């Protein structure tokens, strides 16, 4: 395993450096932070010796659950992923007096699990808990105290809430994002080549996407097989297509006020109808199996009949292609550029995340924050994240991803992570908010699919979403 080899190299290098320094033959080597290894080792020892023995309790779903303590194997690709004992061992090396107690849980009913643990004063670190703002501690104070973290993350776990007297019109960081899931387009270069269509680059537009989808839908002139130009995000979560298209067109629908009651929501505009129109313009170039989700069964395989498809799980796609020896046939691209506004020219790709938050009932908040910062920045953890098939949110950790992926795939991921506005969350933004506005996610999914089958026009869709938003806002009054 690369991680074990790298750690051995680091230990040998450190041993040699300290031996030379003791003999006066060499100055201590500096770390990337400008601190010599000798100083860093002394600092760690000093901090560790000063720490009182405590147990830090971690509870929740996500990565630790997926890989397990000793590791796991992907049943599709056969790839092995190292377990979270790598994290525990590294933490014990730095903080021998602070024991970790990790209680993993599945995604089923995960919010109730975290809330119960918080009410029982039985958790310090909430795994993927930043969205439960009633039990998560805002982390702004720690970020302000540590300027070394400025500009180091692609995104923060930002939320809007009135909890703790918060101003609803402002984003508040409630946790650190550990791993990111950027929305990416997967392109089948063979289908493009068969149709004689030029491959786009990372600076394409919404219209480019539509034209390419149209040009690659039909009977493949080389194979004689039916192909389809695009598969959007699945019909069961069609609301997510609204997020990236509305962001690309810069069509805000929510004007956040200081409180939720004072916030204004307006989806019934010609501009939002145009968002629905664009999404619908891609549907004719989708497989008839799209609505049932069956079009993805052969995606990223030798039998692929999709020129392009959007994925939220880029690392899984990469592994599938690698296992099928198809990395030369496919590539990743960010989604098209934002057309106007302050982020014009940046990709419209948004990202999901796996985050960690400090529980506000914890008696060990400072140490909980230290662990979260460790998870987000420690180089050993960063390499473990990549070897566990995850994309680090910490920009310095991307060097490990670059080593692990082919350029045709890594470059697109890097572009999304480096262009992502820090204060943009896929769950709460001026285009869409799934956490504060009732049934909005379901409403958008419903109307988009109704447009696809011809049961609703874009204008009717906008009116439907607006009516439900109005009803929800009236209920708040």
C-alpha positions as CSV (number, residue, x, y, z in Angstrom):
1,X,0.0,0.0,0.0
2,X,1.4,3.4,-1.0
3,X,0.5,4.8,2.4
4,X,2.6,2.3,4.3
5,X,5.5,2.8,2.0
6,X,5.3,6.6,2.3
7,X,5.1,6.4,6.1
8,X,8.2,4.1,6.2
9,X,10.1,6.6,4.0
10,X,9.1,9.4,6.3
11,X,10.2,7.6,9.4
12,X,13.5,6.6,7.9
13,X,14.0,10.2,6.7
14,X,13.2,11.6,10.1
15,X,15.5,9.1,11.9
16,X,18.4,10.1,9.6
17,X,17.7,13.8,10.0
18,X,17.7,13.6,13.8
19,X,20.9,11.5,13.8
20,X,22.7,14.0,11.6
21,X,21.4,16.9,13.6
22,X,22.7,15.3,16.8
23,X,26.2,15.0,15.3
24,X,26.1,18.6,14.1
25,X,26.5,17.5,10.4
26,X,23.2,18.9,9.1
27,X,20.5,21.5,9.8
28,X,17.1,20.1,10.6
29,X,14.9,19.8,7.4
30,X,11.9,22.1,7.3
31,X,8.4,20.9,6.9
32,X,6.0,22.4,4.4
33,X,4.8,24.8,7.1
34,X,8.3,26.1,7.6
35,X,8.7,24.3,11.0
36,X,11.7,21.9,11.2
37,X,11.0,18.3,11.8
38,X,12.9,18.5,15.1
39,X,10.8,21.4,16.2
40,X,7.6,19.7,15.0
41,X,8.5,16.6,16.9
42,X,9.2,18.6,20.1
43,X,6.0,20.5,19.7
44,X,4.0,17.3,19.3
45,X,5.6,15.8,22.4
46,X,5.0,18.9,24.4
47,X,1.4,19.2,23.4
48,X,0.8,15.4,24.0
49,X,2.4,15.6,27.5
50,X,0.2,18.6,28.4
51,X,-3.0,16.9,27.3
52,X,-5.2,15.5,30.0
53,X,-6.3,11.9,29.4
54,X,-9.8,12.0,27.8
55,X,-12.0,10.0,25.5
56,X,-13.3,11.6,22.4
57,X,-16.6,10.1,21.1
58,X,-17.4,10.1,17.4
59,X,-20.8,9.2,16.2
60,X,-22.4,9.1,12.7
61,X,-22.6,7.8,9.2
62,X,-20.3,8.1,6.2
63,X,-16.7,7.2,5.4
64,X,-15.9,5.4,8.6
65,X,-18.9,3.2,8.2
66,X,-18.1,2.5,4.6
67,X,-14.5,1.4,5.0
68,X,-14.8,-0.1,8.5
69,X,-12.0,-0.3,11.0
70,X,-9.8,-2.8,9.2
71,X,-10.7,-2.0,5.6
72,X,-13.1,-3.2,2.9
73,X,-13.2,-4.4,-0.7
74,X,-15.3,-2.9,-3.5
75,X,-17.4,-5.9,-4.7
76,X,-17.7,-4.4,-8.3
77,X,-14.0,-3.5,-8.9
78,X,-12.2,-5.7,-6.4
79,X,-10.3,-2.7,-5.1
80,X,-9.3,-2.8,-1.4
81,X,-9.7,0.3,0.8
82,X,-7.7,0.7,4.0
83,X,-9.7,0.9,7.2
84,X,-10.0,3.8,9.6
85,X,-7.4,2.3,11.9
86,X,-4.9,4.3,9.8
87,X,-6.6,7.4,11.2
88,X,-6.7,6.1,14.8
89,X,-3.0,5.1,14.7
90,X,-1.9,8.5,13.3
91,X,-4.0,10.3,15.9
92,X,-2.6,8.2,18.8
93,X,0.9,9.1,17.5
94,X,0.1,12.8,17.9
95,X,-2.2,12.7,20.9
96,X,-1.5,9.6,23.0
97,X,-3.6,10.8,25.9
98,X,-6.7,11.3,23.8
99,X,-8.5,8.1,23.1
100,X,-10.9,7.9,20.2
101,X,-14.2,6.0,20.5
102,X,-15.9,5.6,17.1
103,X,-19.5,4.6,16.8
104,X,-20.4,4.2,13.1
105,X,-24.0,4.2,11.9
106,X,-25.7,3.6,8.5
107,X,-27.4,6.5,6.7
108,X,-30.8,5.1,7.7
109,X,-32.2,7.4,10.4
110,X,-28.8,9.0,10.9
111,X,-30.1,12.4,12.0
112,X,-32.1,10.7,14.8
113,X,-29.0,8.8,15.9
114,X,-26.9,12.1,16.2
115,X,-29.7,14.0,17.9
116,X,-30.1,11.2,20.5
117,X,-26.4,11.1,21.2
118,X,-26.3,14.9,21.6
119,X,-29.2,14.9,24.0
120,X,-27.5,12.1,26.0
121,X,-24.3,14.1,26.2
122,X,-22.7,11.1,24.5
123,X,-20.9,12.5,21.5
124,X,-18.1,15.1,20.9
125,X,-17.7,14.9,17.1
126,X,-20.8,14.6,14.8
127,X,-19.9,12.7,11.7
128,X,-21.7,14.5,8.9
129,X,-23.5,16.5,11.5
130,X,-23.1,20.1,10.3
131,X,-26.6,20.2,8.8
132,X,-28.2,19.6,12.2
133,X,-27.5,23.1,13.4
134,X,-29.6,22.7,16.6
135,X,-26.8,20.4,18.0
136,X,-23.7,21.6,16.0
137,X,-21.4,24.3,17.3
138,X,-20.5,27.1,14.9
139,X,-16.8,26.9,14.0
140,X,-16.2,30.5,13.0
141,X,-14.3,31.3,16.2
142,X,-11.8,28.5,15.7
143,X,-11.3,29.5,12.0
144,X,-10.7,33.1,13.1
145,X,-8.0,31.9,15.6
146,X,-6.2,29.9,13.0
147,X,-5.3,32.0,9.9
148,X,-3.2,29.1,8.6
149,X,-6.4,27.6,7.4
150,X,-7.4,30.6,5.2
151,X,-7.8,29.6,1.6
152,X,-7.0,26.0,2.3
153,X,-10.4,24.5,1.6
154,X,-12.6,24.2,-1.4
155,X,-15.7,24.5,0.6
156,X,-16.9,24.8,4.2
157,X,-20.0,23.2,5.7
158,X,-22.0,26.4,5.5
159,X,-25.6,26.7,6.7
160,X,-28.3,29.3,7.1
161,X,-30.0,29.2,10.5
162,X,-31.6,31.3,13.2
163,X,-30.1,29.0,15.8
164,X,-28.1,30.8,18.4
165,X,-29.4,34.1,17.3
166,X,-27.9,33.8,13.9
167,X,-28.7,36.1,11.0
168,X,-30.5,33.9,8.4
169,X,-29.2,36.1,5.5
170,X,-25.6,35.1,6.2
171,X,-23.8,31.8,5.8
172,X,-22.4,30.3,9.1
173,X,-19.8,27.5,9.0
174,X,-21.0,24.7,11.2
175,X,-18.3,22.2,10.4
176,X,-15.4,21.3,8.2
177,X,-15.9,19.4,5.0
178,X,-13.5,16.4,4.9
179,X,-14.2,15.0,1.5
180,X,-16.0,16.5,-1.5
181,X,-18.1,15.0,-4.3
182,X,-18.0,17.3,-7.3
183,X,-20.7,17.1,-10.0
184,X,-18.9,16.1,-13.2
185,X,-19.7,15.1,-16.8
186,X,-18.3,11.8,-18.0
187,X,-17.5,11.7,-21.7
188,X,-17.2,8.7,-23.9
189,X,-14.4,9.8,-26.3
190,X,-15.0,6.8,-28.7
191,X,-18.6,7.9,-29.4
192,X,-17.5,11.5,-30.0
193,X,-14.8,10.2,-32.4
194,X,-17.3,8.0,-34.2
195,X,-19.6,10.9,-34.8
196,X,-16.8,13.2,-35.7
197,X,-17.7,15.6,-32.9
198,X,-14.9,17.6,-31.3
199,X,-14.3,17.0,-27.7
200,X,-15.2,20.1,-25.6
201,X,-12.8,21.5,-22.9
202,X,-13.5,22.7,-19.4
203,X,-14.7,26.2,-20.6
204,X,-17.8,25.0,-22.4
205,X,-21.3,26.5,-22.2
206,X,-24.9,25.3,-21.7
207,X,-25.4,25.7,-25.4
208,X,-22.3,23.6,-26.1
209,X,-23.7,20.8,-23.9
210,X,-27.0,20.9,-25.8
211,X,-25.3,20.8,-29.2
212,X,-23.0,18.0,-28.3
213,X,-25.9,16.0,-26.9
214,X,-27.9,16.5,-30.1
215,X,-24.9,15.6,-32.4
216,X,-24.2,12.3,-30.6
217,X,-27.8,11.0,-30.5
218,X,-28.7,8.6,-33.2
219,X,-27.2,5.6,-35.0
220,X,-23.4,5.4,-34.4
221,X,-21.9,5.7,-37.9
222,X,-19.1,3.2,-36.9
223,X,-20.8,0.6,-34.7
224,X,-24.4,0.9,-36.0
225,X,-25.7,1.0,-32.5
226,X,-28.2,3.5,-31.1
227,X,-26.5,6.1,-28.9
228,X,-27.8,8.9,-26.7
229,X,-26.2,12.2,-26.1
230,X,-26.7,12.7,-22.4
231,X,-28.0,11.3,-19.2
232,X,-28.7,14.0,-16.6
233,X,-28.8,13.3,-12.9
234,X,-31.4,10.6,-12.3
235,X,-35.1,11.3,-12.6
236,X,-35.5,10.4,-8.9
237,X,-33.4,13.4,-8.0
238,X,-34.2,15.7,-10.9
239,X,-34.2,18.6,-8.5
240,X,-30.4,18.5,-8.6
241,X,-30.5,19.2,-12.3
242,X,-32.3,22.4,-11.4
243,X,-29.4,23.4,-9.1
244,X,-26.6,23.3,-11.7
245,X,-28.7,24.8,-14.5
246,X,-30.1,27.6,-12.5
247,X,-26.6,28.3,-11.2
248,X,-25.2,28.2,-14.8
249,X,-27.8,30.7,-15.9
250,X,-27.5,32.7,-12.6
251,X,-31.2,32.7,-11.9
252,X,-31.6,33.2,-8.2
253,X,-35.1,32.5,-6.7
254,X,-34.4,33.2,-3.0
255,X,-33.7,36.5,-1.3
256,X,-32.6,35.6,2.2
257,X,-33.7,37.9,5.0
258,X,-32.4,38.2,8.6
259,X,-35.0,35.6,9.5
260,X,-36.7,32.8,7.6
261,X,-40.1,34.6,7.9
262,X,-38.5,37.7,6.2
263,X,-37.0,35.7,3.3
264,X,-38.6,36.1,-0.1
265,X,-39.0,33.2,-2.5
266,X,-40.0,33.7,-6.1
267,X,-39.9,30.7,-8.5
268,X,-42.6,32.1,-10.7
269,X,-40.6,34.2,-13.1
270,X,-39.7,34.0,-16.9
271,X,-36.1,33.3,-15.8
272,X,-37.0,30.2,-13.8
273,X,-39.3,29.0,-16.6
274,X,-36.2,29.3,-18.9
275,X,-34.3,27.0,-16.5
276,X,-37.0,24.4,-16.8
277,X,-37.0,25.0,-20.6
278,X,-33.3,24.3,-20.8
279,X,-33.5,21.1,-18.7
280,X,-36.3,19.9,-21.0
281,X,-34.3,20.7,-24.1
282,X,-31.8,18.0,-23.1
283,X,-34.5,15.3,-22.6
284,X,-34.9,14.4,-26.3
285,X,-31.3,13.4,-26.4
286,X,-31.7,11.0,-23.4
287,X,-32.4,7.3,-23.5
288,X,-36.0,6.2,-23.2
289,X,-34.8,4.3,-20.1
290,X,-33.7,7.5,-18.4
291,X,-36.9,8.0,-16.3
292,X,-36.6,4.5,-14.9
293,X,-32.9,4.9,-14.3
294,X,-32.1,1.9,-16.5
295,X,-30.0,3.9,-18.9
296,X,-27.0,3.9,-16.5
297,X,-26.7,0.1,-16.4
298,X,-24.1,0.0,-19.1
299,X,-22.6,3.4,-18.4
300,X,-18.8,3.5,-18.1
301,X,-18.5,0.0,-19.7
302,X,-17.4,-1.3,-23.1
303,X,-21.1,-1.5,-24.0
304,X,-21.8,2.2,-23.2
305,X,-24.3,3.9,-25.5
306,X,-24.2,7.3,-23.7
307,X,-21.9,10.0,-25.1
308,X,-22.1,11.9,-21.8
309,X,-23.6,11.4,-18.4
310,X,-23.5,13.4,-15.2
311,X,-22.2,11.8,-12.0
312,X,-22.2,12.7,-8.3
313,X,-19.8,9.7,-7.6
314,X,-16.8,10.5,-9.8
315,X,-14.3,8.3,-7.8
316,X,-16.6,5.3,-8.2
317,X,-16.9,5.9,-11.9
318,X,-13.1,6.2,-12.1
319,X,-12.6,2.9,-10.3
320,X,-15.2,1.2,-12.6
321,X,-13.3,2.4,-15.7
322,X,-10.0,1.4,-14.3
323,X,-11.3,-2.1,-13.5
324,X,-12.6,-2.4,-17.0
325,X,-9.4,-1.1,-18.6
326,X,-11.3,1.8,-20.1
327,X,-9.5,4.9,-18.8
328,X,-8.2,5.8,-22.3
329,X,-11.8,5.7,-23.7
330,X,-13.4,8.1,-21.2
331,X,-12.7,11.5,-19.5
332,X,-14.2,13.9,-17.0
333,X,-15.2,17.5,-17.5
334,X,-16.6,20.1,-15.1
335,X,-20.2,21.1,-15.9
336,X,-20.6,24.2,-18.2
337,X,-19.6,27.7,-17.2
338,X,-21.8,30.2,-15.3
339,X,-23.0,32.7,-17.8
340,X,-23.2,35.9,-15.7
341,X,-23.0,37.3,-12.2
342,X,-20.1,37.4,-9.8
343,X,-19.0,33.8,-10.6
344,X,-19.3,34.2,-14.4
345,X,-16.7,31.9,-16.1
346,X,-16.5,29.4,-13.3
347,X,-18.0,26.0,-13.6
348,X,-21.6,25.4,-12.6
349,X,-20.7,22.1,-10.9
350,X,-21.7,22.0,-7.3
351,X,-20.5,19.5,-4.7
352,X,-21.8,17.3,-2.0
353,X,-19.6,16.6,1.0
354,X,-18.8,14.5,4.0
355,X,-18.2,16.7,7.0
356,X,-17.6,16.8,10.7
357,X,-19.0,19.1,13.3
358,X,-18.4,19.8,17.0
359,X,-21.4,18.8,19.1
360,X,-22.6,21.8,21.2
361,X,-23.3,19.5,24.2
362,X,-19.7,18.2,24.3
363,X,-17.5,18.8,27.3
364,X,-14.4,18.5,25.1
365,X,-15.2,21.0,22.4
366,X,-11.6,22.3,21.9
367,X,-10.2,18.8,21.5
368,X,-13.2,17.9,19.2
369,X,-12.2,20.8,17.0
370,X,-8.5,19.6,17.1
371,X,-9.6,16.2,15.8
372,X,-11.7,17.7,13.0
373,X,-8.9,20.0,11.9
374,X,-6.6,16.9,12.0
375,X,-9.0,15.0,9.8
376,X,-9.2,17.9,7.4
377,X,-5.5,18.7,7.1
378,X,-3.1,16.0,8.3
379,X,-1.0,14.6,5.4
380,X,-1.3,11.0,6.5
381,X,-5.1,11.3,6.7
382,X,-5.1,13.1,3.3
383,X,-3.3,10.1,1.7
384,X,-5.6,7.7,3.5
385,X,-8.7,9.6,2.1
386,X,-7.4,9.1,-1.5
387,X,-6.5,5.5,-0.9
388,X,-10.1,5.1,0.4
389,X,-11.3,6.4,-2.9
390,X,-12.3,9.9,-1.7
391,X,-11.6,13.4,-2.9
392,X,-10.0,15.6,-0.2
393,X,-11.6,19.0,0.4
394,X,-8.2,20.3,1.7
395,X,-6.5,21.8,-1.4
396,X,-3.0,20.7,-0.2
397,X,-4.3,17.1,-0.2
398,X,-5.0,17.2,-4.0
399,X,-1.4,16.2,-4.6
400,X,-2.2,12.7,-3.5
401,X,-5.2,12.6,-5.8
402,X,-3.1,13.8,-8.7
403,X,-0.7,10.9,-8.1
404,X,-3.6,8.4,-8.0
405,X,-5.6,9.6,-11.1
406,X,-4.9,10.0,-14.8
407,X,-4.8,13.6,-16.0
408,X,-8.0,13.3,-18.1
409,X,-9.8,12.8,-14.8
410,X,-7.9,14.6,-12.1
411,X,-7.8,17.9,-14.0
412,X,-11.5,18.3,-14.1
413,X,-11.8,17.5,-10.4
414,X,-9.1,20.1,-9.6
415,X,-10.9,22.7,-11.6
416,X,-14.2,22.3,-9.8
417,X,-12.5,22.3,-6.3
418,X,-10.5,25.4,-7.1
419,X,-13.4,27.3,-8.6
420,X,-16.0,26.5,-6.0
421,X,-17.0,29.6,-4.1
422,X,-16.3,29.0,-0.4
423,X,-19.8,30.3,0.6
424,X,-21.7,28.0,-1.7
425,X,-23.6,25.0,-0.5
426,X,-25.5,22.6,-2.7
427,X,-28.2,22.4,0.0
428,X,-28.7,26.1,0.7
429,X,-28.0,28.8,-1.9
430,X,-29.9,31.6,-3.7
431,X,-31.1,29.2,-6.4
432,X,-32.3,26.4,-4.1
433,X,-32.7,25.5,-0.5
434,X,-33.6,21.9,0.5
435,X,-33.3,22.4,4.3
436,X,-35.5,25.4,5.0
437,X,-38.3,25.4,2.5
438,X,-40.6,22.5,3.0
439,X,-41.2,20.3,0.0
440,X,-39.0,22.2,-2.4
441,X,-36.8,19.3,-3.4
442,X,-39.7,17.0,-4.1
443,X,-41.7,19.8,-5.9
444,X,-38.8,20.5,-8.3
445,X,-38.3,16.8,-9.0
446,X,-42.0,16.3,-9.6
447,X,-42.5,19.2,-12.0
448,X,-39.3,18.4,-14.0
449,X,-40.4,14.8,-14.6
450,X,-44.0,16.1,-15.5
451,X,-42.4,18.4,-18.1
452,X,-40.5,15.5,-19.5
453,X,-43.6,13.4,-20.1
454,X,-45.6,16.4,-21.5
455,X,-48.0,16.8,-18.6
456,X,-46.8,20.3,-17.6
457,X,-45.3,23.3,-19.3
458,X,-42.3,25.2,-17.9
459,X,-44.6,28.1,-16.9
460,X,-47.0,25.7,-15.1
461,X,-44.0,24.1,-13.3
462,X,-42.9,27.5,-12.1
463,X,-46.4,28.3,-10.9
464,X,-46.7,25.0,-9.1
465,X,-43.4,25.4,-7.2
466,X,-44.3,28.9,-6.3
467,X,-47.7,28.0,-4.9
468,X,-46.2,25.4,-2.6
469,X,-43.5,27.9,-1.5
470,X,-46.1,30.5,-0.8
471,X,-48.2,28.0,1.3
472,X,-45.1,27.1,3.2
473,X,-44.2,30.8,3.9
474,X,-47.8,31.5,5.0
475,X,-47.5,28.7,7.5
476,X,-44.5,30.4,9.1
477,X,-46.6,33.5,9.8
